Amino acid sequence: MNQRRPGNRTTAVSVLGLGALGAAVARAFLDHGHPATVWNRTAGKSDDLLARGAVLAAAPEDAVVASPLVVVCVSDYGVVRSILGDSNPALGERVVVNLASGTPESARQMADELQQRDAGYLDGAAMSGTRLVGDPGALFLFSGPDTAFKQHQAILESLGSVVHLGSDAGLASLYDTALFGTAWGALAGFLHGVALVGAEGVDPPTFAAVAVRHLRFVTQLMTEHARQIETGRFPADDGTIAVHAAAMQHLIRTSRTLKISADVPELIHTLLSRSIASGRGDAGIASVIDVIATPTGRWDSNFRGDE
Ligand SMILES: NC(=O)c1ccc[n+]([C@@H]2O[C@H](COP(=O)([O-])OP(=O)(O)OC[C@H]3O[C@@H](n4cnc5c(N)ncnc54)[C@H](OP(=O)(O)O)[C@@H]3O)[C@@H](O)[C@H]2O)c1
């Protein structure tokens, strides 16, 4: 077995943490021809990676010494801190990429701590699970200093499609949480649809094939609605809020008739109803942002309806 001791800086990248995500990340680096050092707290998770040419580090500090780019894939920021702790003296001049999920505040704090130790820091978010890692279909978000990103962009591109969001380390977590909510909004609607058509005997794959085609239209709406929100003008090109509220009532009624839960359409109907109550019934549907974007339901976008 290849095992490193401190002092050897010979691989391009080190991966600390070989759970579901870390193992996929290390494999992607190796498969794209980047020599990698790996470390995991519990033994036995690196066999496949060693067979692909990885070098096993005996301790986290050995892995940090081994490469200029240090990718950490452990459960949370507390664990990241513990394995990069003060006892790990080798951080200087390394760029640490942290793929653990967390909050923007914890990312900014981690960036400050590592800056004080002369290390670069990129916060990262793996947006496509583990199956696609290493494929261009996998989306990875990064935030932190432009120089650190550019220095290691080529190797990070082994992971998939990469986006650098900006120099504020908190941005990757901010987008991560926003996109998690976006995905779940779409998935909740999809799962409700599966249940609805399923109650009439349609099987899930048959429905999914049509739903996927419909979602192309929905993603186009996102681009158009973003533009409307930006300008504060909400033309009713895709129907008014009142028309959509009536259609949502049909969905609620059909759900009840078919004896499935109406939780998902009821949530959406609540938003549409609040929007109507605030005088937006004749406006385009993107103006629902008005009842979502602030706790009081007031969006400060100089609302101008469909003029
Ligand atoms: N899996 C995904 O699809 C995915 C996608 C996006 C983001 N993420 C995020 O990526 C992070 C890792 O996820 P995962 O799915 O890879 O989790 P996982 O399979 O549970 O792996 C957790 C890793 O953290 C290590 N670890 C936990 N506690 C530790 C400690 N006290 N000291 C040292 N190492 C410790 C584990 O080591 P042992 O093997 O020794 O337990 C293991 O390597 C999480 O923050 C997760 O939210 C995951």
The ligand as a Gaussian input file, in Angstrom:
#p B3LYP/6-31G(d) Opt

LIG

0 1
 N      -23.876000      12.551000      -0.574000
 C      -24.348000      13.549000      -1.354000
 O      -25.037000      13.317000      -2.368000
 C      -24.035000      14.983000      -1.000000
 C      -24.389000      15.989000      -1.922000
 C      -24.126000      17.312000      -1.608000
 C      -23.527000      17.625000      -0.401000
 N      -23.191000      16.630000       0.472000
 C      -22.562000      17.019000       1.720000
 O      -21.266000      16.474000       1.782000
 C      -20.958000      16.159000       3.134000
 C      -20.555000      14.693000       3.197000
 O      -21.662000      13.935000       2.764000
 P      -21.552000      12.363000       2.513000
 O      -22.810000      11.978000       1.828000
 O      -20.255000      12.018000       1.890000
 O      -21.608000      11.817000       4.019000
 P      -21.149000      10.384000       4.551000
 O      -21.225000       9.360000       3.491000
 O      -21.931000      10.174000       5.804000
 O      -19.617000      10.601000       4.923000
 C      -19.251000      11.411000       6.012000
 C      -17.754000      11.544000       6.024000
 O      -17.402000      12.386000       7.143000
 C      -16.450000      11.668000       7.940000
 N      -16.580000      12.038000       9.341000
 C      -17.715000      12.175000      10.054000
 N      -17.428000      12.533000      11.323000
 C      -16.076000      12.611000      11.390000
 C      -15.172000      12.946000      12.432000
 N      -15.610000      13.284000      13.653000
 N      -13.858000      12.943000      12.156000
 C      -13.414000      12.632000      10.908000
 N      -14.213000      12.296000       9.882000
 C      -15.538000      12.289000      10.122000
 C      -16.803000      10.215000       7.724000
 O      -15.708000       9.417000       8.122000
 P      -15.947000       7.881000       8.541000
 O      -15.968000       7.106000       7.264000
 O      -14.792000       7.588000       9.390000
 O      -17.245000       7.822000       9.287000
 C      -17.025000      10.210000       6.217000
 O      -15.810000      10.242000       5.518000
 C      -22.189000      16.504000       3.967000
 O      -22.068000      17.783000       4.514000
 C      -23.285000      16.480000       2.933000
 O      -24.397000      17.293000       3.306000
 C      -23.428000      15.326000       0.189000

